Structure formats: structure tokens, C-alpha cells
Amino acid sequence: MLTKVKTLKGYTLNSRDGEIGAAREFFFDDQNWVIRYLVADTGNWLTGRQVLISPYALTAVSKEKQQITVDLTKKQIETSPALETDKPVSRQFEDAYYAFYGWPMYWTGPHMWGPYPSIVRDREKLKKSIRGEKAWDPHLRSTHDVSGHYIQALEGELGHVDDFIIDDETWAIRYLVIDTQNWWPGKKVMVSPQWIDRISWSESKVFINLSRDAIKIAPEYSEESLITRDYESALHKYYNKEVYWHEKSTQKEHSAGM
């Protein structure tokens, strides 16, 4: 299911033994464009530290109840490796974090989730993650911080990042929602991360391989829009781009055969 990050912000986080807080923002990997951690707002429960929850533990999202199910106990979260508030995520922290929970390290393989093309929660299917197969280079960014970054088309600026649309099954970022009001008032469009040429963090700009004219008449996105498969197909067809769900089907077949 595709969901906006802004929609998930504030959702209640329900652990195995009760509420632990609410979703605040997400850290994503700008190489694979996938969510690596949910940042939890735990109120006064765990002060002075960032509480990060990997998608390995995020097992269900309910829009009706506005909640996210976390397959961890409060004790596990409390005793997990701590990261001080406003400190960057380090290799030392991630090594300790993944070892604590026994999950495969996402940087130790060729796929989106390291040794695997998708999240494997069945521990009987998990293989031992091989260290050193791929260098640690997380490129972790905050969805909150990147929101507002300018979009640079082939001919110049045309808007800014307004939101992210994620697949809450794989936790991949499928689209960036672009608000073009800086250039073309009153319109929002969706752009796949696969169509991004590069990102300049020093300039706070996202460079895309699309023209202003193409975006100007692209299928519009609104808050009321239902992101159906037909809508996505029309979007990819308009830009003459390959759809992502063919790859997703292949990943499922790969996971099923493990």
C-alpha cells in the first residue's frame, strides 16, 4: 500500500505490550531510496535519545486506526543501543543495533535489504549476514530535512519537495511529491526517485532528468488523488519510464524460493 510520509506522521506506535509513542519522521537511504528507520516521539519515556525503529519491526500500518504495529517489546526498545538526540547515525551504532535485534545488516549485500531483495521477517529463512561484502555507506537523510528542497529540471528550478510516498510493504520510497507553486501555481506532481539525476545537499537541490514542459502537462497529483495502479501506469507511460512493480514481482518470487 502506498502512503504519504506526512500521513504517517503522528500515527500511534503500538508495541507488543502497549503504546510507545508516535511516528515523528523517517531516515531514508538516498542510494536505494528506502526507509531505514522510523524516528519515534516517545514523549517523556526515553528522554535524551533518538528512538529508531527499523522497518524489520514495522509489521502493519492501519490508516483506519492511524497506528503502526511494532513487533518489539518496550523492554527491547529501552535496552537497545542508544543514539543521543541530534547525533548522526554511525557505523558503530548500526553494528550494535542490528546485532542486538539479530537482523541482517542492509549494507552487507547487493539488494535493497542487504542479502535480500525485500524484508524477511521469518527468522528460519534468515541467513547469516556476511560482513565486508559491501562497505558501510548509509547516506541516511531525514524526510523532514529534505522536505522543502528545490527541484531543478533541465531548464531550471520548478518547485520543491512537498512529501514522500512510500510502499509500506517494502518501505521503498516510490515517489516524491513536487509542489510547483514556485513556478507553476496550484499544481503538484509525482516524480520517481529513479528519474532523479543527482542530489546536491549543499545546495538543497534535487536534479531531475525531466523538462519543465513535460512536468507542466504531466498527470496532476492532489491530496484527494487515489494512487491506483492505473494512475501509476499512466504516469510511467507519460514519462516513458519502466514500472517498478515488475521488479517487485521478481523480488517476491526470489523471497519465496529461499
C-alpha positions as CSV (number, residue, x, y, z in Angstrom):
1,M,0.0,0.0,0.0
2,L,1.3,3.4,-0.9
3,T,1.2,6.0,1.9
4,K,2.4,9.6,2.3
5,V,5.0,10.3,5.0
6,K,3.0,13.3,6.2
7,T,0.0,11.0,6.7
8,L,2.1,8.6,8.9
9,K,3.5,11.5,11.0
10,G,1.7,11.3,14.3
11,Y,0.5,7.7,13.9
12,T,0.4,5.8,17.2
13,L,3.2,3.2,17.6
14,N,1.8,0.1,19.3
15,S,4.4,-2.4,20.6
16,R,3.8,-5.9,21.8
17,D,2.9,-4.6,25.2
18,G,1.4,-1.2,24.6
19,E,1.9,2.3,23.1
20,I,5.4,3.6,22.9
21,G,4.7,7.0,21.3
22,A,4.1,8.3,17.8
23,A,5.8,8.5,14.4
24,R,7.8,11.7,14.0
25,E,9.8,11.3,10.8
26,F,11.9,8.8,8.9
27,F,15.5,8.3,7.9
28,F,16.0,7.1,4.3
29,D,18.9,5.8,2.3
30,D,19.4,8.1,-0.7
31,Q,21.2,5.4,-2.6
32,N,18.5,2.8,-2.6
33,W,15.6,5.2,-1.7
34,V,14.3,3.1,1.0
35,I,13.3,3.9,4.6
36,R,15.9,2.6,7.1
37,Y,14.4,3.9,10.4
38,L,11.2,5.4,11.8
39,V,12.1,8.1,14.3
40,A,9.7,7.8,17.3
41,D,8.5,10.6,19.5
42,T,8.3,8.8,22.9
43,G,7.4,11.8,24.9
44,N,9.0,11.7,28.4
45,W,9.6,7.9,28.3
46,L,13.1,7.8,26.8
47,T,14.4,11.4,27.0
48,G,17.8,12.4,25.7
49,R,18.0,9.8,22.9
50,Q,16.7,9.2,19.4
51,V,14.5,6.1,19.3
52,L,15.0,4.5,15.9
53,I,12.9,1.6,14.7
54,S,13.8,-0.4,11.7
55,P,11.2,-1.5,9.2
56,Y,12.0,-5.1,10.2
57,A,9.9,-4.4,13.2
58,L,7.1,-2.4,11.5
59,T,4.7,-5.1,10.6
60,A,1.4,-3.3,9.9
61,V,0.1,0.1,9.1
62,S,-3.6,0.9,9.8
63,K,-5.0,4.1,8.2
64,E,-8.3,3.5,9.8
65,K,-6.8,3.3,13.3
66,Q,-3.9,5.7,12.5
67,Q,-1.4,3.4,14.0
68,I,1.7,1.4,13.2
69,T,2.3,-2.0,14.7
70,V,5.8,-2.5,16.1
71,D,6.9,-6.1,16.7
72,L,9.0,-5.3,19.7
73,T,8.5,-5.1,23.5
74,K,9.0,-1.9,25.4
75,K,11.9,-3.6,27.2
76,Q,13.6,-4.4,23.9
77,I,13.4,-0.8,22.8
78,E,14.5,0.6,26.1
79,T,17.6,-1.7,26.3
80,S,18.5,-1.4,22.6
81,P,21.7,0.6,21.6
82,A,21.1,4.3,22.4
83,L,21.7,7.1,20.0
84,E,21.9,10.6,21.5
85,T,19.4,13.2,20.3
86,D,20.7,15.1,17.2
87,K,23.7,12.8,16.8
88,P,24.3,11.3,13.3
89,V,23.8,7.5,12.8
90,S,27.3,6.0,12.9
91,R,28.7,2.6,11.8
92,Q,29.3,1.7,15.5
93,F,25.6,2.4,16.3
94,E,24.3,0.4,13.4
95,D,26.6,-2.5,14.0
96,A,25.4,-2.7,17.6
97,Y,21.7,-2.0,16.7
98,Y,21.4,-4.8,14.1
99,A,23.4,-7.2,16.2
100,F,21.1,-6.5,19.2
101,Y,18.0,-7.5,17.2
102,G,19.6,-10.1,15.1
103,W,18.5,-8.6,11.8
104,P,20.6,-8.8,8.6
105,M,22.7,-5.7,8.0
106,Y,21.3,-3.8,5.0
107,W,24.8,-2.7,3.8
108,T,26.2,-6.3,3.5
109,G,24.7,-7.3,0.2
110,P,23.7,-6.3,-3.3
111,H,20.0,-5.9,-2.6
112,M,17.7,-3.3,-1.1
113,W,17.9,-5.1,2.2
114,G,21.4,-6.4,2.0
115,P,21.4,-10.1,1.4
116,Y,17.7,-9.9,0.5
117,P,15.7,-8.0,-2.1
118,S,12.9,-7.5,0.4
119,I,12.3,-7.6,4.2
120,V,12.5,-11.2,5.5
121,R,10.9,-11.4,9.0
122,D,10.8,-15.2,9.2
123,R,13.9,-16.0,11.3
124,E,14.1,-19.5,9.9
125,K,14.6,-18.1,6.4
126,L,17.2,-15.6,7.5
127,K,20.8,-16.4,6.5
128,K,23.8,-15.1,8.4
129,S,24.8,-11.7,7.1
130,I,28.3,-11.6,5.7
131,R,30.4,-8.7,6.9
132,G,32.6,-6.9,4.5
133,E,30.6,-7.9,1.3
134,K,29.7,-4.2,0.9
135,A,31.1,-1.2,2.5
136,W,29.1,0.8,5.1
137,D,27.9,4.0,3.4
138,P,24.4,4.7,4.7
139,H,23.7,8.1,3.0
140,L,20.9,8.5,5.6
141,R,18.7,11.6,5.2
142,S,15.7,12.9,7.2
143,T,12.4,13.1,5.4
144,H,11.8,16.3,7.5
145,D,15.0,17.9,6.4
146,V,14.7,17.0,2.7
147,S,11.1,18.4,2.5
148,G,11.4,21.8,1.0
149,H,14.5,21.0,-1.1
150,Y,14.2,22.7,-4.5
151,I,13.7,20.7,-7.7
152,Q,16.0,21.5,-10.6
153,A,14.6,20.4,-14.0
154,L,16.7,20.5,-17.2
155,E,15.9,24.2,-17.7
156,G,15.9,25.5,-14.1
157,E,14.0,25.4,-10.9
158,L,10.4,24.4,-10.9
159,G,9.3,23.7,-7.3
160,H,10.2,21.9,-4.1
161,V,9.8,18.6,-2.4
162,D,6.5,18.5,-0.6
163,D,6.2,14.9,0.6
164,F,7.3,11.3,0.1
165,I,5.1,8.4,-0.9
166,I,6.3,5.1,0.4
167,D,5.4,1.4,0.0
168,D,4.6,0.2,3.5
169,E,5.3,-3.4,2.5
170,T,8.9,-3.0,1.2
171,W,9.4,0.5,2.8
172,A,10.8,1.8,-0.5
173,I,10.2,5.4,-1.4
174,R,8.2,5.2,-4.7
175,Y,7.7,8.9,-5.4
176,L,8.5,12.4,-4.3
177,V,5.5,14.8,-4.3
178,I,6.6,18.0,-6.0
179,D,4.8,21.3,-5.4
180,T,5.4,23.5,-8.4
181,Q,3.9,26.7,-6.9
182,N,7.3,28.4,-7.1
183,W,7.0,28.2,-10.9
184,W,3.6,26.9,-12.0
185,P,1.0,27.8,-9.3
186,G,-1.6,25.4,-8.0
187,K,-0.1,22.1,-9.2
188,K,1.5,19.1,-7.6
189,V,3.1,16.1,-9.5
190,M,4.8,12.9,-8.5
191,V,8.3,12.0,-9.6
192,S,10.0,8.6,-9.1
193,P,13.4,8.6,-7.4
194,Q,14.6,6.5,-10.4
195,W,14.2,9.7,-12.5
196,I,16.5,11.7,-10.3
197,D,19.9,12.5,-11.8
198,R,21.6,13.7,-8.6
199,I,21.1,15.5,-5.3
200,S,23.2,18.4,-4.1
201,W,22.8,18.5,-0.3
202,S,25.0,21.6,-0.1
203,E,22.6,23.5,-2.4
204,S,19.5,21.8,-1.0
205,K,18.5,20.8,-4.6
206,V,17.2,17.7,-6.3
207,F,18.2,17.5,-10.0
208,I,15.8,15.5,-12.3
209,N,16.2,14.5,-15.9
210,L,12.8,15.9,-17.0
211,S,11.9,19.2,-18.7
212,R,9.7,21.9,-17.3
213,D,7.3,21.5,-20.3
214,A,7.0,17.7,-19.6
215,I,6.2,18.4,-15.9
216,K,3.8,21.2,-16.8
217,I,1.4,18.9,-18.5
218,A,2.1,15.7,-16.5
219,P,-0.7,13.9,-14.7
220,E,-1.6,16.0,-11.7
221,Y,-1.5,14.9,-8.1
222,S,-3.8,16.2,-5.4
223,E,-4.5,15.4,-1.8
224,E,-7.7,13.7,-2.9
225,S,-6.0,11.6,-5.6
226,L,-6.1,7.9,-5.2
227,I,-2.8,6.4,-6.2
228,T,-4.2,3.4,-8.1
229,R,-2.2,1.1,-10.3
230,D,-4.0,2.7,-13.3
231,Y,-2.8,6.1,-12.2
232,E,0.7,4.9,-11.8
233,S,0.7,3.2,-15.1
234,A,-0.5,6.4,-16.8
235,L,2.3,8.3,-15.1
236,H,5.0,5.9,-16.1
237,K,3.6,5.8,-19.6
238,Y,3.5,9.5,-19.9
239,Y,7.2,9.8,-19.0
240,N,8.1,6.7,-21.0
241,K,9.6,5.0,-17.9
242,E,9.7,1.4,-16.8
243,V,7.3,0.5,-14.0
244,Y,8.7,-0.7,-10.7
245,W,6.2,-3.4,-9.9
246,H,7.6,-5.9,-12.4
247,E,10.8,-5.8,-10.3
248,K,8.7,-6.1,-7.2
249,S,7.1,-9.4,-8.5
250,T,10.6,-10.8,-9.2
251,Q,11.7,-10.0,-5.7
252,K,8.7,-11.8,-4.3
253,E,9.5,-14.9,-6.3
254,H,13.1,-14.7,-5.1
255,S,12.0,-14.4,-1.5
256,A,9.5,-17.3,-1.9
257,G,12.2,-19.5,-3.2
258,M,14.6,-19.0,-0.3
